[in-house]
Amino acid sequence: MSDIYQEFLTRRSVRVYTDEPIAESDLKKILAAGLMAPTGKSKYPWQFIVVKDRAMLEKLSQCRVGVARMLAKAACAIIVVGDPADTDTLVEDCTIAAAYMHLEASSLGLGSCYIQGRGRTAEDGQSTEDYVRSLLGFPASYKMQAVLSLGHIGKAMRPHSEEKIMWDKVHNETF
């Protein structure tokens, strides 16, 4: 079994964090993983906004109805945005970059959770994108794709079970 396969088995979306800060060296590795992610036509269209300020994380915890509250206790958040004028694969590219950061966090023993931003609603009724833009000031031409919460794991979760892999979703040669 490869190390990356083991990571796929053990990586979980973590929503409960301790108060311990993330080491700058670990945060740099997580960001580097995102920056090295593959992109269509090597456009690298993303921008990452790193937020560690406790008051701002509390405000960000209201960026999605019912699902972003963990940001209030996270050590850090990485907001993934990009300019659609750069590429027609912005959504895919930004999502892959976030997934790479998600996996790198897990490999470092840290917890993370992908919070969808595109097409979602904040607790105050605004779009998630407009709400986060009003807090962080990214350009109007940029689209927000996701927020990645990060922190030390506060509640351990069981790994995925190989027995529960849905092999019936795999089709050979034809559907």
C-alpha positions in Angstrom: 0.0 0.0 0.0 1.4 3.4 -1.0 1.7 6.3 1.5 -0.7 8.4 -0.5 -3.3 5.5 -0.5 -2.9 5.4 3.3 -3.5 9.1 3.4 -6.8 8.6 1.4 -7.9 6.1 4.0 -7.1 8.2 7.0 -8.0 11.7 5.8 -11.3 13.0 7.2 -13.0 16.3 7.2 -12.3 17.7 10.7 -14.6 20.2 12.3 -13.3 20.2 15.9 -10.0 21.7 16.7 -7.7 22.3 19.7 -6.4 25.8 20.5 -2.9 25.0 19.4 -1.6 27.2 16.6 -0.2 25.7 13.4 3.6 25.8 13.0 4.6 28.3 10.2 6.7 25.5 8.6 3.6 23.3 8.4 1.4 26.1 7.0 4.1 26.8 4.4 4.1 23.1 3.3 0.3 23.2 3.0 0.3 26.4 0.9 3.2 25.0 -1.2 1.1 21.9 -1.9 -1.7 24.1 -3.2 0.7 26.2 -5.3 2.1 23.0 -6.9 -1.3 21.6 -7.8 -1.9 20.8 -11.5 -3.9 23.3 -13.6 -5.3 23.5 -17.1 -2.8 24.9 -19.5 -0.5 25.7 -16.5 -2.4 28.9 -15.7 -2.2 28.7 -11.9 -5.2 31.0 -11.6 -5.7 30.9 -7.8 -4.9 33.3 -5.0 -4.9 32.1 -1.4 -5.9 34.4 1.5 -4.5 33.1 4.8 -6.5 34.2 7.9 -5.2 33.6 11.4 -6.8 36.5 13.2 -9.3 35.1 15.8 -11.8 37.9 15.3 -11.8 37.5 11.6 -12.1 33.7 11.9 -15.2 34.3 14.0 -16.7 36.5 11.3 -15.8 33.9 8.6 -17.6 31.2 10.6 -20.8 32.8 9.4 -19.9 32.6 5.7 -22.2 29.6 5.2 -25.6 28.7 6.6 -25.0 26.0 9.2 -21.7 24.5 8.0 -18.8 26.9 8.7 -19.0 27.3 12.4 -15.8 25.3 12.9 -13.9 28.4 11.5 -14.4 30.1 14.9 -12.2 27.5 16.6 -9.8 26.8 13.7 -6.2 27.9 13.9 -6.3 29.2 10.4 -8.4 29.5 7.2 -7.2 29.5 3.6 -9.7 31.2 1.2 -9.2 30.1 -2.4 -10.2 32.7 -5.0 -9.3 33.3 -8.6 -10.1 35.4 -11.7 -12.2 33.6 -14.3 -10.6 35.8 -16.9 -7.4 33.8 -16.4 -8.9 30.4 -17.5 -12.0 28.5 -18.3 -11.0 25.9 -15.8 -11.0 28.1 -12.7 -13.4 26.0 -10.7 -11.5 22.8 -11.3 -8.1 24.3 -10.8 -9.0 25.9 -7.5 -10.7 22.8 -6.3 -7.7 20.7 -7.0 -5.4 23.2 -5.3 -7.7 23.1 -2.2 -7.7 19.2 -2.3 -3.9 19.2 -2.4 -3.8 21.4 0.7 -6.4 19.3 2.4 -4.2 16.2 1.8 -1.0 17.9 2.9 -2.7 19.0 6.1 -3.7 15.4 6.8 -0.2 14.1 6.1 1.1 16.5 8.7 -1.3 15.2 11.3 -3.5 18.3 11.0 -7.2 18.6 10.5 -9.0 20.5 7.7 -12.4 20.9 6.2 -13.3 22.0 2.7 -16.1 24.6 2.9 -17.7 25.2 -0.5 -18.1 28.8 -1.3 -19.3 29.0 -4.8 -23.1 29.2 -5.1 -23.7 29.2 -1.4 -25.4 31.5 1.1 -24.0 33.2 4.3 -25.9 33.3 7.5 -26.9 37.0 6.9 -28.5 36.1 3.5 -25.8 37.4 1.2 -24.0 35.0 -1.1 -21.0 33.4 0.6 -18.7 35.0 -2.0 -20.1 38.6 -1.3 -19.9 38.0 2.5 -16.3 36.9 2.4 -15.3 39.6 -0.2 -16.8 42.2 2.2 -14.5 40.9 5.0 -11.3 40.3 3.0 -11.4 42.7 0.1 -10.5 40.5 -2.9 -11.3 42.1 -6.2 -14.9 42.1 -7.6 -13.7 40.2 -10.7 -12.4 37.3 -8.6 -14.6 34.4 -7.7 -14.4 32.6 -4.4 -14.3 28.8 -4.7 -13.8 27.6 -1.1 -12.5 28.1 2.4 -10.3 25.5 3.9 -10.3 25.4 7.7 -7.1 24.2 9.4 -6.2 23.2 12.9 -4.9 20.5 15.3 -7.5 17.7 15.5 -9.7 18.1 18.5 -11.8 14.9 18.0 -10.3 11.8 16.4 -12.3 10.2 13.6 -12.1 6.6 12.3 -10.4 6.1 9.0 -12.4 5.2 5.9 -13.1 1.5 5.6 -11.9 -0.3 2.5 -14.9 -2.6 2.8 -17.2 0.4 2.2 -15.6 1.4 -1.1 -18.4 1.7 -3.6 -16.9 -0.4 -6.4 -20.4 -0.5 -8.1 -19.7 3.0 -9.2 -16.9 1.8 -11.5 -17.8 0.8 -15.0 -15.4 -1.0 -17.4 -15.4 -0.2 -21.1 -19.0 1.1 -21.1 -21.5 2.3 -18.6 
